Amino acid sequence: MDETRKESAKKYEKIKLTVNITESVISFVLLILFLWFGYSKKLELYAYSITANPYLALVIYGLVIGIISSIVSFPVDYVFGYRLEHKFGLSNLTFFGWIGEKAKGALVGSIIAAPIAFLFYWLISSYALWWLYLACIVWVYSVLLAQIAPVLIFPLFYKFTPIENEELKDKLMALCNKAGFKVSGIYKFNMSKTTKKANAAFTGMGKTKRIILGDTLLETFTEKEIETVFAHELGHYKRGHITKNIFISLFGTFIGLFVMSQIYIKLLPVFGFTQPYEIGALLLLAVIAAIYSFLTSPLTAGISRKFEFEADRYAIDTTHDPDSLESTMKKLAEQNLADDEPNRLVEFWSYSHPSIKRRIEAARSYFKARYQAV
C-alpha cells in the first residue's frame, strides 16, 4: 500500500473509531437518562393505554423506541455511514439504494428477532431461571440460523451464483477434497452491489456448508491469491473453529445471561422498577447487555484473532506460498482501506482479525520456522 493510501486508511479508521466511541457514549448517557427520569416507564404505560395485552404492548414499546432511535441516529448514519464511504471511494450505493438496504436489514432483523423477543418476555414473566432457559433457546436458534442463513437470508441481500471459472473451481474443489471438506457449493456473490471492498467467508452448517467469494475478490485478485484466501477459509473448518465457536457461544451465552440477570435484578429498584418483566425495565437489561459486551470484547476478539492466525498457518501449509498470502493481505488492506498497523490497544480491544502487518509477519515467521529451518 502506497503512502497516500496508508494515510487515507489511518484517517478513515480514526474517523470511524472516533464516531463509534462518541456515538456509544452519547447513546449510553441518553438511555440512562431515559430510564432515570422515568420516561421508559411512561412509555410502557402509554403502550398499555392502547392494549392490555402485554405482548402487543411490548411491540408498541419496541416500535416507539426503534423509531426514536432511528430518527436520532439517522444524521450520524448518513454522514458517517453513507457520505464517509463515498468520500473514501468505498461505496457503490446511491442514496436511495443505501436507504433501501438499511430498511431491508431492519425488516429482516426484526423478523428474525421477533420470536426470540416474545419467547424471552414469556420466560422472564414466568420463570425465575428465565436466563437459563433463554440461553438454551438462543443457542439452538443461533445454530438453526447458521444452517438456514446461506439459503434463506443471505440471498435477500445478494445474488449467489456458482463461480464460472471452471479451472479455478477445479483447483478450489481439489483443496476441499484434500481437506476432507464436503461443501454444497463454491459461490460468488455480487458484493460490488454495495461496496468496492473485497471479502470471502465460510457459511452454513451441515448440508448448507459453502464458501462464498465476493465478485470484487474474484475480479481483482490472481488465482494464486484466491486459492490462498480459499485455503484460509478451509483452515477455519480444518482447525475445528466452527465447532469451537459453537461451544464457546454456548458457554458464553450461559455465563453472560447469568451475570446480566443478577446485575439486572439488583439495579431494578434503583430505576424505580419492582419486577423484571416490566416492559419499561427491559431497556435497562439492554444497557447492561451492551456494557457486558463491551467489557468482554477483548476476550471474544482475542479468540477470533487466534483462529485467524491458525487459519493463515493452514493456508501456508496448504499452498507453501507465503508470497501469495502476503500479496493477498496487502491487496485486502488496500481495497478495504484497512489500517495495516492500527493502535495496539484498539486492536486488542475490538479487532476480530489481526492487523495486516502482524498477519504477514506471523505467516513469514511460521513458514521460515517450519519449511526453511536447517
PEBEL-V842577 format. One record per helix or strand of 2 or more residues. SS is the DSSP state (H for helix, E for strand). FROM is the first residue (numbers start at 1). LEN is the number of residues. Records with the same first field share a line. If there is no record, write none. Layout:
SS->FROM-LEN + FROM-LEN
//
This chain:
H->3-34 + 39-12 + 54-34 + 95-32 + 130-27 + 166-14 + 191-3 + 206-3 + 215-6 + 223-16 + 241-27 + 269-3 + 279-41 + 322-15 + 344-7 + 356-16
E->160-3 + 185-5 + 200-4 + 210-5
//
